[in-house]
């Protein structure tokens, strides 16, 4: 008997440079261009933060000077309390993210599992409200909080609690609808089995459903944290002019808002430090991001 000849797999054969570039190489080139395009601003800001000179033009050559002078000036400025801004921003963004996840998950569970009058109009209302940008409501928010502050000072202009409530009102609609699609992927049989064992809706929600929808909770928490951490317009209107109540976005703007006294290097140092919480949170929740964004959308 003759031994059958094994044909070499074409995919394992070495390709010439032209064929490799046409089949696979162009993808690598596109990826390299995308990485350079995305990473260059970050590298430039990091280089500028380590440059003690007073203008950004002196930072065109990357990493020619290494100095922590800008960070020292940033953290020791008596007029601009960067540490206080950092704490305020972490408190506002963290509280908003946690409460958004909790309330949004409760609302999504109700829309997904319960059948009540007005359910479908409620879903459509949440979707339609998000068509209007939050900037349209800035004047109304200011007038509302100004009048509310006369009755309840803790909810007036200059209050971090008031800003958190404003952020919650703007974020719950989109996040609820996003989580609603993910909740629909969880089989109803789990709820029915738990009800047979005597569990109510609260126990089912907190002990079963929340564990199964952890990816979308992580995604919503991350998006909410990043959005409120970097937000400027609404925060500048609600928090007022007190420097002790400022967030990082408002405070860092003071370093570049003046026409004559601009401190771009100090601003770059503040921006580098401000990116650390978002970077750490993103890396921590990275394994949930892809599944959290795609499963509900496919459903």
C-alpha positions as CSV (number, residue, x, y, z in Angstrom):
1,X,0.0,0.0,0.0
2,X,1.3,3.4,-0.9
3,X,1.6,6.0,1.8
4,X,-0.8,8.9,1.2
5,X,1.1,12.2,0.6
6,X,0.4,15.0,3.1
7,X,0.0,18.3,1.4
8,X,1.5,21.2,3.3
9,X,-1.0,23.7,4.7
10,X,-0.9,26.9,2.7
11,X,-1.6,28.9,5.9
12,X,1.7,27.6,7.3
13,X,3.8,28.4,4.3
14,X,5.9,31.5,4.4
15,X,4.5,34.4,2.4
16,X,6.4,37.0,0.5
17,X,6.4,40.5,1.9
18,X,3.9,41.7,-0.7
19,X,1.4,38.9,0.0
20,X,1.9,39.2,3.8
21,X,1.3,42.9,3.6
22,X,-1.9,42.4,1.5
23,X,-3.3,39.7,3.7
24,X,-2.2,40.4,7.2
25,X,0.4,43.2,7.4
26,X,-2.0,46.1,6.7
27,X,-3.8,45.2,9.9
28,X,-0.6,45.6,11.9
29,X,0.0,48.9,10.3
30,X,-3.4,50.2,11.1
31,X,-3.1,49.0,14.7
32,X,0.3,50.7,15.0
33,X,-1.1,54.0,13.7
34,X,-4.1,53.8,16.0
35,X,-1.8,53.1,19.0
36,X,0.5,56.0,18.2
37,X,-2.4,58.3,17.6
38,X,-4.0,57.4,20.9
39,X,-0.8,57.3,23.0
40,X,1.0,60.4,21.8
41,X,-1.2,63.0,23.7
42,X,-0.7,60.9,26.9
43,X,3.1,60.7,26.4
44,X,3.2,64.4,25.6
45,X,1.3,65.4,28.7
46,X,3.5,63.2,30.9
47,X,6.6,64.7,29.3
48,X,5.2,68.2,29.9
49,X,4.5,67.5,33.5
50,X,8.2,66.6,34.1
51,X,9.4,69.7,32.3
52,X,10.0,72.6,34.7
53,X,9.8,75.3,32.0
54,X,6.8,77.6,31.9
55,X,5.5,77.0,28.4
56,X,4.4,74.0,26.4
57,X,6.7,74.9,23.5
58,X,9.6,73.9,25.7
59,X,8.2,70.4,25.9
60,X,8.2,69.7,22.1
61,X,11.2,67.5,22.6
62,X,10.0,64.6,24.8
63,X,11.6,63.7,28.1
64,X,14.6,66.0,27.7
65,X,14.2,67.2,31.3
66,X,13.1,65.2,34.4
67,X,11.9,67.2,37.4
68,X,9.2,66.9,40.0
69,X,9.0,70.7,40.4
70,X,5.6,70.9,38.7
71,X,4.1,68.3,41.1
72,X,5.6,70.1,44.1
73,X,4.1,73.4,42.9
74,X,0.8,71.7,42.3
75,X,0.5,70.1,45.8
76,X,1.9,73.0,47.7
77,X,-0.2,75.8,46.2
78,X,-2.0,77.5,49.1
79,X,-4.5,79.3,46.9
80,X,-5.5,76.3,44.8
81,X,-6.0,73.2,47.1
82,X,-5.4,70.4,44.7
83,X,-5.8,67.7,47.4
84,X,-9.2,69.1,48.4
85,X,-10.3,69.1,44.8
86,X,-9.1,65.5,44.4
87,X,-11.1,64.4,47.5
88,X,-14.2,66.2,46.3
89,X,-14.0,64.6,42.9
90,X,-13.5,61.1,44.3
91,X,-16.5,61.6,46.6
92,X,-18.8,63.0,44.0
93,X,-17.8,60.5,41.2
94,X,-17.7,57.5,43.6
95,X,-21.1,58.2,45.2
96,X,-22.7,58.9,41.9
97,X,-21.4,55.7,40.4
98,X,-22.5,53.5,43.3
99,X,-26.0,55.0,43.6
100,X,-26.4,54.9,39.8
101,X,-25.6,51.2,39.7
102,X,-27.9,50.4,42.6
103,X,-30.9,52.5,41.5
104,X,-30.5,51.6,37.8
105,X,-30.3,47.9,38.6
106,X,-33.5,48.1,40.7
107,X,-35.3,49.9,37.9
108,X,-34.0,47.5,35.2
109,X,-35.1,44.5,37.3
110,X,-38.6,46.0,37.7
111,X,-38.9,46.7,33.9
112,X,-37.5,43.2,33.1
113,X,-39.3,41.0,35.6
114,X,-42.4,42.7,36.6
115,X,-45.5,43.4,34.5
116,X,-47.3,46.6,35.6
117,X,-49.4,49.3,34.0
118,X,-47.3,51.9,32.2
119,X,-44.3,49.7,31.8
120,X,-43.8,50.2,28.1
121,X,-44.5,53.9,28.1
122,X,-42.0,54.2,31.0
123,X,-39.3,52.5,28.9
124,X,-40.0,54.7,25.9
125,X,-40.0,57.8,28.2
126,X,-36.5,56.8,29.5
127,X,-35.3,56.5,25.9
128,X,-36.8,59.7,24.6
129,X,-35.5,61.8,27.5
130,X,-32.0,60.9,26.7
131,X,-32.3,62.5,23.2
132,X,-32.0,65.9,24.9
133,X,-28.5,66.9,26.0
134,X,-28.0,67.9,29.6
135,X,-26.7,71.3,28.6
136,X,-30.2,72.3,27.8
137,X,-31.2,72.0,31.4
138,X,-28.3,74.0,32.9
139,X,-30.4,77.2,33.4
140,X,-33.3,75.3,34.8
141,X,-31.0,73.4,37.2
142,X,-29.5,76.6,38.4
143,X,-32.8,78.3,39.1
144,X,-34.2,75.2,40.7
145,X,-31.3,74.8,43.1
146,X,-31.2,78.5,43.9
147,X,-34.8,78.3,45.0
148,X,-34.4,75.0,46.7
149,X,-31.3,76.3,48.6
150,X,-33.5,78.9,50.4
151,X,-35.6,76.1,51.9
152,X,-33.0,73.3,52.2
153,X,-29.4,74.8,52.2
154,X,-27.8,71.4,51.8
155,X,-29.4,71.1,48.4
156,X,-28.7,74.6,47.1
157,X,-25.9,76.1,45.0
158,X,-22.5,75.2,46.3
159,X,-23.5,71.8,47.6
160,X,-21.8,68.5,46.5
161,X,-25.0,66.6,47.4
162,X,-27.0,68.8,45.0
163,X,-24.5,68.0,42.3
164,X,-24.7,64.3,42.9
165,X,-28.5,64.5,42.6
166,X,-28.2,66.3,39.3
167,X,-25.8,63.7,38.0
168,X,-28.1,60.9,39.1
169,X,-31.0,62.5,37.3
170,X,-29.1,62.7,34.0
171,X,-27.5,59.2,34.2
172,X,-30.3,56.9,35.3
173,X,-32.2,56.9,32.1
174,X,-29.5,55.6,29.8
175,X,-28.0,53.3,32.4
176,X,-31.4,51.8,33.2
177,X,-32.1,51.0,29.6
178,X,-28.6,49.5,29.1
179,X,-29.1,47.3,32.1
180,X,-32.6,46.4,31.1
181,X,-31.3,44.6,28.0
182,X,-28.8,42.7,30.0
183,X,-31.3,41.6,32.6
184,X,-33.5,40.1,29.8
185,X,-30.7,37.7,29.1
186,X,-31.0,36.1,32.6
187,X,-33.5,33.1,32.3
188,X,-36.8,33.6,34.1
189,X,-36.6,30.0,35.3
190,X,-34.2,31.1,38.0
191,X,-36.8,33.5,39.4
192,X,-39.5,30.9,39.2
193,X,-37.3,28.3,41.0
194,X,-36.5,30.8,43.7
195,X,-40.2,31.7,44.2
196,X,-41.0,28.0,44.6
197,X,-38.5,28.0,47.5
198,X,-40.3,30.9,49.0
199,X,-38.0,33.8,48.0
200,X,-39.5,37.2,47.3
201,X,-38.4,39.8,44.7
202,X,-36.0,41.5,47.1
203,X,-34.2,38.2,47.9
204,X,-34.1,37.2,44.3
205,X,-32.7,40.5,43.2
206,X,-29.9,40.8,45.8
207,X,-28.9,37.1,46.1
208,X,-29.3,35.8,42.6
209,X,-29.7,38.4,39.9
210,X,-27.0,40.9,41.0
211,X,-24.4,38.1,40.9
212,X,-25.4,37.1,37.4
213,X,-25.4,40.6,36.0
214,X,-22.0,41.7,37.5
215,X,-20.5,42.6,34.1
216,X,-23.1,45.2,33.2
217,X,-23.0,46.6,36.8
218,X,-19.2,47.1,36.4
219,X,-19.6,48.8,33.0
220,X,-22.3,51.1,34.2
221,X,-20.3,52.0,37.3
222,X,-17.2,52.7,35.2
223,X,-19.0,54.8,32.7
224,X,-20.8,56.8,35.4
225,X,-17.5,57.3,37.3
226,X,-15.6,58.5,34.3
227,X,-18.4,60.8,33.1
228,X,-18.8,62.6,36.5
229,X,-15.0,62.6,37.2
230,X,-14.4,64.7,34.0
231,X,-17.5,66.8,33.9
232,X,-17.1,70.5,33.9
233,X,-20.1,72.6,32.8
234,X,-22.8,71.4,35.2
235,X,-20.3,71.2,38.1
236,X,-19.1,74.8,37.5
237,X,-22.7,76.0,37.6
238,X,-23.8,74.0,40.7
239,X,-20.8,74.3,42.9
240,X,-20.4,78.0,42.6
241,X,-17.1,80.0,43.2
242,X,-15.9,78.5,46.5
243,X,-12.5,76.9,45.8
244,X,-12.9,74.4,48.6
245,X,-15.9,72.9,46.8
246,X,-14.4,72.7,43.3
247,X,-13.7,69.5,41.5
248,X,-10.6,68.7,39.5
249,X,-12.1,69.8,36.2
250,X,-13.0,73.2,37.7
251,X,-9.8,73.6,39.7
252,X,-7.4,72.7,37.0
253,X,-9.0,75.1,34.5
254,X,-7.8,77.9,36.7
255,X,-4.2,77.1,35.7
256,X,-4.9,77.8,32.0
257,X,-7.8,80.2,32.1
258,X,-5.8,83.4,32.6
259,X,-4.5,85.1,29.5
260,X,-1.1,86.1,31.0
261,X,-0.5,83.7,33.9
262,X,-0.9,80.3,32.4
263,X,0.8,77.3,34.0
264,X,0.6,74.6,31.4
265,X,3.2,72.4,33.1
266,X,1.4,72.5,36.4
267,X,-1.8,71.7,34.6
268,X,-0.2,68.7,32.9
269,X,1.0,67.5,36.3
270,X,-2.5,67.8,37.7
271,X,-3.9,66.0,34.7
272,X,-1.5,63.1,35.1
273,X,-2.5,62.6,38.8
274,X,-6.2,63.0,37.9
275,X,-5.9,60.1,35.4
276,X,-4.7,57.6,38.0
277,X,-8.1,56.7,39.6
278,X,-9.8,56.2,36.2
279,X,-6.8,54.1,35.0
280,X,-6.9,51.9,38.1
281,X,-10.6,51.4,37.9
282,X,-10.5,50.6,34.2
283,X,-7.8,48.0,34.7
284,X,-9.7,46.5,37.7
285,X,-13.0,46.1,35.7
286,X,-11.4,45.3,32.4
287,X,-12.6,41.7,32.3
288,X,-16.2,42.8,32.6
289,X,-16.2,45.5,30.0
290,X,-16.5,43.5,26.8
291,X,-19.2,41.1,28.0
292,X,-21.1,43.9,29.8
293,X,-21.3,46.0,26.6
294,X,-22.2,43.3,24.1
295,X,-24.5,40.8,25.8
296,X,-27.3,43.2,26.4
297,X,-26.9,44.8,23.0
298,X,-27.2,41.4,21.3
299,X,-30.3,40.6,23.2
